[in-house]
Amino acid sequence: MIELIKIPQVIRMEVDARFDRLEAKIDKLADAMVKLVEIDTKIDGILNHNNTQDNRLNKHSDTLDKHAVKLAVVDKSTGANEWFVRILIAALVSAATSIAVFMMRG
């Protein structure tokens, strides 16, 4: 190993300056790594939140699908009921007209 006493003062100053620059760069890299870890933690939190929202939306979508099926069944039976009511009203109107005509003649 080279002894520091034998190295001239000018070279020692240049080496110290280089080491200072390297140390500054290493400090900047360490700060950047800390920021990267913080950002990674935030991204993980956002992804977890996004997954939670996706799950909630899927549950709501399933509920809407179930309601759509129920609505289709109710709509089908409502259509049949509507025709039954129309025929019933037509029969009642026909019967009332027949009774009115019978009463007028008779």
C-alpha positions in Angstrom: 0.0 0.0 0.0 1.2 3.5 -0.8 2.0 5.6 2.1 0.3 9.0 2.2 3.5 10.7 3.3 5.2 9.9 0.0 2.4 11.3 -2.1 3.0 14.9 -3.1 0.5 17.5 -1.7 -0.9 18.5 -5.1 -1.8 15.0 -6.0 -3.3 14.4 -2.6 -5.5 17.5 -3.0 -6.6 16.2 -6.5 -7.4 12.8 -5.1 -9.3 14.4 -2.2 -11.3 16.5 -4.6 -12.1 13.5 -6.7 -13.2 11.6 -3.6 -15.4 14.5 -2.6 -17.1 14.5 -6.0 -17.6 10.8 -5.8 -19.0 11.1 -2.3 -21.4 13.8 -3.5 -22.5 11.6 -6.4 -23.0 8.6 -4.1 -25.1 10.9 -1.8 -27.2 11.9 -4.7 -27.7 8.3 -5.7 -28.7 7.4 -2.1 -31.3 10.2 -2.1 -32.6 9.0 -5.5 -32.9 5.5 -4.1 -34.8 6.7 -1.1 -37.2 8.6 -3.4 -37.6 5.5 -5.6 -38.5 3.5 -2.5 -41.1 6.1 -1.5 -42.6 6.2 -5.0 -42.7 2.4 -5.1 -44.6 2.4 -1.8 -47.0 5.0 -3.1 -47.6 2.9 -6.3 -48.2 -0.2 -4.2 -50.8 1.7 -2.2 -52.5 3.0 -5.4 -52.6 -0.5 -6.9 -54.1 -1.9 -3.7 -56.7 0.9 -3.8 -57.4 0.3 -7.5 -57.9 -3.5 -6.8 -60.3 -2.7 -4.0 -62.3 -0.3 -6.3 -62.3 -3.0 -9.1 -63.7 -5.6 -6.6 -66.4 -3.1 -5.5 -67.4 -2.3 -9.0 -67.5 -6.0 -9.9 -69.9 -6.6 -7.0 -72.1 -3.7 -8.2 -72.0 -5.0 -11.7 -73.1 -8.5 -10.5 -76.0 -6.9 -8.6 -77.0 -4.9 -11.7 -76.9 -8.1 -13.8 -79.2 -9.8 -11.3 -81.6 -6.9 -11.3 -81.6 -6.9 -15.1 -82.6 -10.6 -15.2 -85.3 -10.0 -12.7 -86.6 -7.0 -14.7 -86.7 -9.1 -17.9 -88.8 -11.8 -16.1 -91.1 -9.2 -14.6 -91.4 -7.4 -18.0 -92.4 -10.7 -19.7 -95.0 -11.5 -17.1 -96.2 -7.9 -17.2 -96.8 -8.1 -20.9 -98.9 -11.2 -20.5 -100.9 -9.6 -17.6 -101.4 -6.5 -19.8 -103.0 -8.6 -22.6 -105.2 -10.3 -20.0 -106.4 -7.0 -18.7 -107.1 -5.7 -22.2 -109.2 -8.8 -23.1 -111.0 -8.5 -19.8 -111.9 -4.8 -20.5 -113.0 -5.7 -24.0 -115.2 -8.5 -22.6 -116.7 -6.2 -20.0 -117.3 -3.4 -22.5 -119.0 -6.0 -24.9 -121.1 -7.3 -22.1 -122.2 -3.8 -21.0 -123.0 -2.9 -24.6 -125.0 -6.1 -25.0 -126.9 -5.5 -21.8 -127.6 -1.9 -22.8 -128.8 -2.9 -26.2 -131.0 -5.7 -24.7 -132.5 -3.2 -22.2 -133.3 -0.7 -24.9 -135.1 -3.2 -27.0 -137.0 -4.7 -24.3 
